[in-house]
Amino acid sequence: MTATAPPAGRRPAVEHALGPFTRARPPAAWVLRVLATLLDSALVASVAFLATGGGPTLAALPVLGKPGGGGGAGWTVGTLLVLGALQAYTGMTPGKRVAGIAVVDDGSGRPIGLPGTMVRWFAHVLDAILLIGYLRAAFRRDGRTFADSLLGTVAVRTTTPEPHPLVARLRTARDTHAPWLRWPRRVTSAVALVLCAAAATMSITASSGGGQQMSEQETSCLSTGDFAPTAVIGSARSFDMDSRLGITRVDVTRWQVAVAWSTGLGIDSSDNPEVGDLRARLTATSPDGRSHSWAESPGATGLDEAGDGFDEVAGDPWISLADEVASAVVTVPEEPTGWTARAELLDDGAVVAECSAPVPAIETDPADLW
């Protein structure tokens, strides 16, 4: 019997006892797909970490991944796009190449191109619901997730799938005009192995910590009037840091300004009139006029008076003075060098003392600590 050609516009079906698979491209084991995902996620996280100090987790999977901090989102998206382009036209990411598998069209055996790869990645949202789609692949003979079924793809155990038409044209042009650009496939596999091994090692050796640096010098000012306490002003930098493979990056940095009022530094407390329970109010103002304030009552939670979202207090003030009557801390969005601090003491809402002083600078950078 003479075989008939498939209708125009239809991809030819692969007739084999293994269904969409052949002996040259058998189904990929589920554990290999998991390994490839972990390697790709480690690679994405390592790039973001080296660039910004923050890296995501499980970045190769939508919904399941946890974004990194420190501005790593842009690097995460960029790296995912690169991996997506590699899979779109070669069928493999570095992780898949190391695992020895490829994602191809179930009929032609070729990579599905960039549009199909992007749709397939977003279709993994269905797989991420209670992990049902990913677990489904472990128990199906064809190893398909929901995304695979929707896009008509399969994961096969091969590193030499049928070339995508664009890749085939590029190879022909290379062989014709620049044959010296050819290199053995084992070189590509070796590069992928080195990248994935380094990324995996960085993930395994990941550790985190943090610290706080206070200004070496403090500024002070003396309120004038019947009640004349002294305000001491300091600044601090709090930071989180991650370390991977002996490389340390600062992930998140927070800046604080603090004030503590004392009646025992300027005029002795015996010379000051009687006052009630005092609370301190601190306003930090940038050179361009942006202000952030915080008022704190003794033994009570601080009251944000800035109204601008910068209402995080970094714990108790680190300044400790003799005869201290009140203190406050305000968090600011950037290094407060050049800022001015205005400190006030309030007695039942009325200002009983006030003065201003420059915010002291923090000389040491966190990177200089290791």
PyMOL commands that set and color helices and strands:
alter all, ss='L'
color gray80, all
select helices_A, chain A and resi 30-52+73-90+94-99+113-139+146-151+165-177+179-181+185-204+269-271+366-369
alter helices_A, ss='H'
color red, helices_A
select strands_A, chain A and resi 102-105+153-156+207-214+219-222+230-244+247-262+278-285+291-296+303-304+324-332+340-347+350-358
alter strands_A, ss='S'
color yellow, strands_A
deselect
rebuild
show_as cartoon
